[in-house]
């Protein structure tokens, strides 16, 4: 069947194609040239090594191939932490066989960068056996690697959504291990790992809150997730205590339905969300309009959580 396209419609289609092509070009250009978009992701991967400590840099495709080859082995322990650059695609695998950074019965519950550039992860045990799990902890991915046991948590609680603040503090969200409320905002002592509640901000008892981001102007943002994954962007104002709802997140007019993996703010004040719609893969980085909640896909990024590097 032949279709006739009017000159006006042809122009619209041609323009649309140009816009898509231009957007792709601008995305690559922004990632390559904009300092505010220096983003690193973290995930986990089972790996085998014979050295006590291994820190290697590999190409992303090499990492995928190696993981596929070794994942069939029965002697895969410990689990490796994988750092990956959004800009270059290079990955760095970190593991310590004597004191594993991440064990098979643990999850990465938080990831951030401190004001001095040090990357920090929160590691939470999950109950899969009767043996006593290792305690919740925060690990500083510096040289050398440093780990602090988190104190002040109840047995059914986890620390997640870490955020290194502009003034050098480390804060996070504490809730139940299944992600359900009540949620509280806490300060984490960088020397002892002890947590203390930040009373200036209060969440409702039934609100599922996740992710923390701070922009250069000092304003904090988080997200509230509904029963069906609908996600609302929220501003935290310590002067008002009650969170300020800004708008429901959406992509191409469709409501976002799966919460977020991460929320970060660039050095220019641009809010970036990270995640994927329900039943979709991989995760991707999105630009967020703070006023409307509209999200524009920037680039796919196959990792678990992200943060903005400061080094």
Secondary structure as UniProt FT lines:
FT   HELIX           7..33
FT   HELIX           35..37
FT   STRAND          39..46
FT   STRAND          53..59
FT   HELIX           60..70
FT   TURN            71..72
FT   STRAND          79..85
FT   TURN            86..88
FT   STRAND          90..96
FT   TURN            104..105
FT   STRAND          106..113
FT   TURN            115..116
FT   STRAND          119..125
FT   STRAND          137..140
FT   STRAND          146..149
FT   TURN            155..156
FT   STRAND          157..164
FT   TURN            166..167
FT   STRAND          170..176
FT   TURN            177..178
FT   STRAND          184..188
FT   TURN            190..192
FT   STRAND          194..197
FT   TURN            199..200
FT   TURN            205..206
FT   STRAND          208..214
FT   TURN            216..217
FT   STRAND          220..225
FT   TURN            227..228
FT   STRAND          231..236
FT   TURN            238..240
FT   STRAND          244..248
FT   STRAND          250..251
FT   TURN            252..253
FT   STRAND          254..255
FT   STRAND          262..265
FT   TURN            267..268
FT   STRAND          271..275
FT   TURN            278..279
FT   STRAND          284..288
FT   TURN            290..292
FT   STRAND          294..300
FT   STRAND          305..308
//
